[in-house]
Amino acid sequence: MKPHFRTPEQDDLLRPRLVDMIDARHELVKLAGLIDWDFFEQEWAGFFPSTRGRPATSPRLVAGLMYLQHAFKLSDEAVIARWVENPYYQHFTGETFFQHRPPIDPSSLVRWRNRIGEEGVEWLLTKTIEAGRNSGTITDNSLRRVAVDTTVMEKNIAHPTDARLYERARAVLVGLAKRAGIDLRQSYARLAPRLAVQVGRYAHARQFKRMRKALRQLKGYVGRVRRDLRRHLRDIPHGPLRDKVLDALWLVGRLLEQGPKSRDKLYSPHEREVDCISKGKARVRYEFGTKVSIATTLEGGLIVGARSFPGNPYDGHTLAPALEQVEILTDARPNLAVVDRGYRGHGVLTTQVLISGQRRDITPVLAKLLKRRSAIEPEIGHMKSDGRLARCPLRGRIGDAIFAVLCACGHNIRKILAHIRALWAFVIPLIMSAIAKINPRFPLPSTAK
């Protein structure tokens, strides 16, 4: 597949241009002029080594859709549907004339994310930081002082109860047996679902002795189905289906052998690398996903670094990689980083690190900056409530890494749009007042009076 290079479109007598239909003062129009779109045309062309075949989708279109998707908390299907209805979305992605049909299938966004990887989405984050500089949302000096904190980005999985995992494992084995044409002695298709529901009822009634007995019985059902399928392995010819059966048998065996305190426990059959993380929250004791480190500027709250850390590492061990990413994305090593007490023992020597509650070597200026550390907490909250950081739908570790950076891009876009709206809300009344002084008959809007 060869790369796509956009050529300027000619005027159409029967169709007006988008710039003639929309308001040039709209924040998305202003933001579109602040982003260096040519960068994606040049850099993303390297992901298409072949020069033959149909040209790829326009990189500006894909980059713009990813920005809009995470800025306005939309799914792949929703952002394409809204793009058809919204002329500002179309202008933001580089269209010249209003389009009445979807530009791409939503599945194209999936393929593009897999192709560009974590490096490609970090370029998206870099361009939002540059747009923040150009718009005045942040200054070059503000990039020298950052706040760093970690949060949990939960995976899009059901709550992993033992009854649900056992029932799901049994259903997977029975389904593979049917595909292979194997007649099992007993599939427990009627007994196992009822027993799984009964486990939940016993737990709700706090009848834990009955609950544990039902769990043992359900676990026995899964073990019998697994052993029955293993006896018929010789009847399955070598091929992709046999590989799936072997993988499922190994996965179910791992599920049956794990205990309450086992390491590397399995919490989801289709997401095998989910971590169980306890952040000490009173409302949620355990969260199932991956740990994400967020770095924001102390002034402005713009995201300058977002990286996922699988395996639930200690917070202090994530500080050095997080600051390294900030240096790569902003071309500047932070002089100061403020963190909470979970980062004690971080071992970072190249950047001055202030830990919450620190009293030694604290000047009045540093004490004032240290008070700004808690400002990162609402930024993370907005990334989860207004953005998509609360739940990651992408698969695997690479999906976690890509999604964390894209959520940071969406947060920066919302910050820049809010700054542009506030700036125009301040500038327009001043312009109207100046015109009114020159021409007293000029009608003033209510906001300028």
DRENTOR-461222 format. One record per residue (C-alpha): residue in three letters; x, y, z. Coordinates in steps of 0.2 Angstrom, whole numbers. Layout:
N
Ala;X;Y;Z;
...
This chain:
449
Met;0;0;0;
Lys;7;17;-5;
Pro;6;32;6;
His;-7;46;3;
Phe;-3;63;-2;
Arg;-17;76;-3;
Thr;-18;87;-18;
Pro;-28;103;-17;
Glu;-46;102;-24;
Gln;-53;113;-37;
Asp;-68;125;-35;
Asp;-85;117;-38;
Leu;-98;128;-45;
Leu;-112;119;-37;
Arg;-104;116;-20;
Pro;-98;130;-8;
Arg;-82;127;2;
Leu;-83;123;20;
Val;-74;139;25;
Asp;-89;149;17;
Met;-102;139;27;
Ile;-94;139;45;
Asp;-89;152;57;
Ala;-71;156;56;
Arg;-71;161;75;
His;-76;143;80;
Glu;-63;135;92;
Leu;-61;120;81;
Val;-57;131;66;
Lys;-44;140;76;
Leu;-37;124;83;
Ala;-35;117;65;
Gly;-24;131;61;
Leu;-12;128;76;
Ile;-8;110;72;
Asp;6;105;60;
Trp;-4;93;49;
Asp;10;91;36;
Phe;21;82;50;
Phe;9;67;49;
Glu;9;67;30;
Gln;28;65;31;
Glu;31;54;46;
Trp;17;42;44;
Ala;21;39;26;
Gly;35;28;33;
Phe;23;15;40;
Phe;18;11;22;
Pro;34;4;14;
Ser;26;-2;-2;
Thr;23;10;-16;
Arg;11;-1;-25;
Gly;-8;-3;-23;
Arg;-22;8;-17;
Pro;-16;24;-8;
Ala;-19;24;11;
Thr;-31;35;20;
Ser;-26;53;22;
Pro;-15;54;38;
Arg;-23;71;42;
Leu;-40;63;42;
Val;-35;49;54;
Ala;-26;60;65;
Gly;-40;72;66;
Leu;-53;58;69;
Met;-42;52;84;
Tyr;-41;69;91;
Leu;-60;72;90;
Gln;-64;54;96;
His;-54;56;113;
Ala;-58;75;115;
Phe;-77;72;115;
Lys;-77;54;122;
Leu;-83;45;106;
Ser;-81;27;100;
Asp;-75;23;83;
Glu;-92;21;76;
Ala;-99;37;85;
Val;-85;48;78;
Ile;-88;43;60;
Ala;-106;46;62;
Arg;-104;63;70;
Trp;-91;67;57;
Val;-105;66;43;
Glu;-116;78;52;
Asn;-104;91;58;
Pro;-95;103;46;
Tyr;-83;108;59;
Tyr;-77;90;61;
Gln;-75;89;42;
His;-65;106;42;
Phe;-54;100;56;
Thr;-49;84;47;
Gly;-45;94;31;
Glu;-60;92;20;
Thr;-63;106;7;
Phe;-82;103;3;
Phe;-96;96;14;
Gln;-96;77;13;
His;-113;67;15;
Arg;-105;50;17;
Pro;-93;42;29;
Pro;-75;45;24;
Ile;-69;28;30;
Asp;-75;12;39;
Pro;-73;13;58;
Ser;-63;-3;57;
Ser;-49;8;48;
Leu;-46;17;64;
Val;-42;0;72;
Arg;-29;-5;58;
Trp;-21;13;59;
Arg;-19;11;78;
Asn;-10;-6;76;
Arg;1;1;62;
Ile;7;17;70;
Gly;9;9;87;
Glu;15;19;103;
Glu;27;29;93;
Gly;14;36;81;
Val;2;41;95;
Glu;16;49;104;
Trp;18;61;89;
Leu;0;65;91;
Leu;3;70;109;
Thr;18;80;104;
Lys;8;90;91;
Thr;-5;94;105;
Ile;9;101;116;
Glu;15;112;102;
Ala;-2;118;99;
Gly;-4;122;117;
Arg;12;133;115;
Asn;6;142;100;
Ser;-11;145;107;
Gly;-4;152;123;
Thr;-12;138;134;
Ile;6;135;141;
Thr;22;144;140;
Asp;40;137;137;
Asn;44;140;155;
Ser;29;130;162;
Leu;36;114;153;
Arg;51;115;166;
Arg;40;111;181;
Val;28;96;181;
Ala;18;86;192;
Val;18;67;191;
Asp;5;54;198;
Thr;-1;37;194;
Thr;-19;31;191;
Val;-27;15;186;
Met;-34;13;168;
Glu;-47;-1;170;
Lys;-49;-14;157;
Asn;-65;-17;148;
Ile;-69;-33;157;
Ala;-83;-39;168;
His;-79;-40;187;
Pro;-69;-57;189;
Thr;-79;-67;201;
Asp;-74;-86;202;
Ala;-91;-92;197;
Arg;-91;-81;181;
Leu;-73;-86;176;
Tyr;-78;-105;179;
Glu;-94;-104;169;
Arg;-85;-94;155;
Ala;-71;-107;154;
Arg;-83;-121;153;
Ala;-93;-112;139;
Val;-77;-109;129;
Leu;-72;-128;130;
Val;-89;-134;125;
Gly;-89;-122;110;
Leu;-72;-128;104;
Ala;-78;-146;106;
Lys;-93;-143;95;
Arg;-82;-134;82;
Ala;-71;-149;82;
Gly;-85;-161;80;
Ile;-82;-170;97;
Asp;-96;-177;107;
Leu;-93;-174;126;
Arg;-99;-185;139;
Gln;-108;-171;147;
Ser;-107;-152;144;
Tyr;-117;-146;159;
Ala;-125;-133;148;
Arg;-140;-134;160;
Leu;-133;-136;177;
Ala;-118;-125;176;
Pro;-126;-108;172;
Arg;-139;-111;186;
Leu;-126;-115;198;
Ala;-116;-100;194;
Val;-131;-89;197;
Gln;-134;-98;214;
Val;-116;-94;219;
Gly;-120;-76;218;
Arg;-136;-78;228;
Tyr;-127;-87;242;
Ala;-114;-73;242;
His;-128;-59;243;
Ala;-136;-69;257;
Arg;-119;-70;266;
Gln;-121;-89;266;
Phe;-103;-92;263;
Lys;-102;-110;267;
Arg;-115;-114;254;
Met;-106;-103;242;
Arg;-90;-112;243;
Lys;-98;-128;241;
Ala;-107;-123;225;
Leu;-90;-115;219;
Arg;-81;-132;222;
Gln;-95;-141;212;
Leu;-94;-128;198;
Lys;-75;-130;197;
Gly;-78;-149;196;
Tyr;-89;-147;181;
Val;-75;-137;172;
Gly;-62;-150;176;
Arg;-73;-164;170;
Val;-76;-155;153;
Arg;-57;-151;152;
Arg;-52;-169;155;
Asp;-65;-175;142;
Leu;-59;-164;129;
Arg;-40;-169;132;
Arg;-45;-187;129;
His;-51;-182;112;
Leu;-36;-172;106;
Arg;-30;-186;95;
Asp;-46;-184;85;
Ile;-42;-166;81;
Pro;-31;-164;65;
His;-16;-152;66;
Gly;-21;-134;61;
Pro;-27;-118;68;
Leu;-42;-126;77;
Arg;-31;-138;86;
Asp;-19;-124;92;
Lys;-35;-115;99;
Val;-40;-130;108;
Leu;-23;-133;116;
Asp;-22;-114;121;
Ala;-39;-115;129;
Leu;-34;-131;138;
Trp;-19;-123;145;
Leu;-28;-107;150;
Val;-42;-117;159;
Gly;-29;-127;168;
Arg;-21;-111;174;
Leu;-38;-105;180;
Leu;-41;-121;190;
Glu;-24;-121;198;
Gln;-24;-103;204;
Gly;-28;-99;222;
Pro;-33;-84;231;
Lys;-16;-77;234;
Ser;-7;-84;218;
Arg;4;-73;208;
Asp;0;-68;190;
Lys;-18;-73;192;
Leu;-30;-74;177;
Tyr;-44;-62;178;
Ser;-52;-63;161;
Pro;-50;-76;147;
His;-48;-64;133;
Glu;-37;-52;143;
Arg;-24;-62;151;
Glu;-12;-48;156;
Val;-24;-38;167;
Asp;-17;-33;184;
Cys;-26;-32;200;
Ile;-21;-15;208;
Ser;-26;-8;225;
Lys;-24;11;227;
Gly;-31;12;244;
Lys;-48;20;239;
Ala;-62;18;251;
Arg;-75;16;237;
Val;-66;4;226;
Arg;-54;-8;235;
Tyr;-47;-17;219;
Glu;-46;-11;201;
Phe;-43;-22;186;
Gly;-32;-15;173;
Thr;-15;-7;171;
Lys;-6;7;180;
Val;-3;23;170;
Ser;8;37;174;
Ile;2;55;170;
Ala;14;70;169;
Thr;6;88;169;
Thr;12;105;169;
Leu;10;114;186;
Glu;4;130;176;
Gly;-10;126;164;
Gly;-12;107;168;
Leu;-8;101;150;
Ile;-2;83;149;
Val;16;82;144;
Gly;18;63;147;
Ala;7;48;148;
Arg;14;30;149;
Ser;7;13;155;
Phe;17;2;166;
Pro;11;-16;166;
Gly;14;-27;181;
Asn;9;-15;194;
Pro;26;-8;198;
Tyr;30;3;213;
Asp;26;22;209;
Gly;44;27;213;
His;51;15;200;
Thr;40;24;187;
Leu;46;41;189;
Ala;62;40;179;
Pro;54;33;163;
Ala;40;46;165;
Leu;52;60;165;
Glu;62;53;151;
Gln;46;53;141;
Val;42;71;145;
Glu;60;75;139;
Ile;57;66;122;
Leu;40;74;119;
Thr;44;92;124;
Asp;63;92;120;
Ala;66;99;137;
Arg;71;90;153;
Pro;60;96;168;
Asn;69;105;181;
Leu;57;102;194;
Ala;44;87;197;
Val;32;87;212;
Val;25;70;217;
Asp;15;62;231;
Arg;22;52;245;
Gly;21;36;235;
Tyr;36;41;226;
Arg;48;40;240;
Gly;64;31;235;
His;63;36;217;
Gly;81;37;214;
Val;80;52;201;
Leu;96;63;202;
Thr;94;73;186;
Thr;78;82;191;
Gln;74;90;207;
Val;60;80;215;
Leu;48;88;228;
Ile;38;75;238;
Ser;22;80;247;
Gly;25;83;265;
Gln;43;87;263;
Arg;51;100;275;
Arg;69;99;272;
Asp;77;112;260;
Ile;60;119;256;
Thr;60;138;252;
Pro;44;149;251;
Val;44;148;232;
Leu;46;129;232;
Ala;33;127;246;
Lys;21;137;235;
Leu;25;125;220;
Leu;23;110;231;
Lys;5;115;235;
Arg;1;114;217;
Arg;4;95;217;
Ser;-14;91;221;
Ala;-19;100;205;
Ile;-15;85;195;
Glu;-29;75;204;
Pro;-44;84;196;
Glu;-35;83;179;
Ile;-34;64;180;
Gly;-53;65;186;
His;-57;75;170;
Met;-48;62;159;
Lys;-59;49;166;
Ser;-76;58;167;
Asp;-74;69;152;
Gly;-62;58;142;
Arg;-60;39;140;
Leu;-47;35;153;
Ala;-59;26;164;
Arg;-60;10;154;
Cys;-48;4;140;
Pro;-57;-6;126;
Leu;-41;-9;116;
Arg;-33;-27;118;
Gly;-17;-32;126;
Arg;-2;-22;133;
Ile;1;-12;117;
Gly;-18;-7;117;
Asp;-15;0;135;
Ala;0;10;129;
Ile;-8;17;114;
Phe;-25;21;123;
Ala;-16;30;138;
Val;-7;42;126;
Leu;-23;45;115;
Cys;-33;49;131;
Ala;-19;62;135;
Cys;-21;69;117;
Gly;-40;71;120;
His;-37;80;137;
Asn;-25;92;129;
Ile;-37;96;115;
Arg;-51;100;127;
Lys;-39;112;137;
Ile;-34;121;121;
Leu;-52;123;115;
Ala;-57;130;132;
His;-43;142;131;
Ile;-48;148;114;
Arg;-66;150;119;
Ala;-61;160;135;
Leu;-49;171;124;
Trp;-62;175;111;
Ala;-75;178;125;
Phe;-63;192;131;
Val;-58;199;115;
Ile;-74;201;106;
Pro;-82;212;118;
Leu;-67;223;118;
Ile;-68;224;99;
Met;-86;228;99;
Ser;-84;242;112;
Ala;-70;250;102;
Ile;-81;250;87;
Ala;-95;257;97;
Lys;-84;272;102;
Ile;-80;276;84;
Asn;-98;274;78;
Pro;-111;277;93;
Arg;-125;270;82;
Phe;-117;253;81;
Pro;-128;240;91;
Leu;-118;232;105;
Pro;-121;214;110;
Ser;-127;210;128;
Thr;-110;203;132;
Ala;-101;219;128;
Lys;-112;231;137;
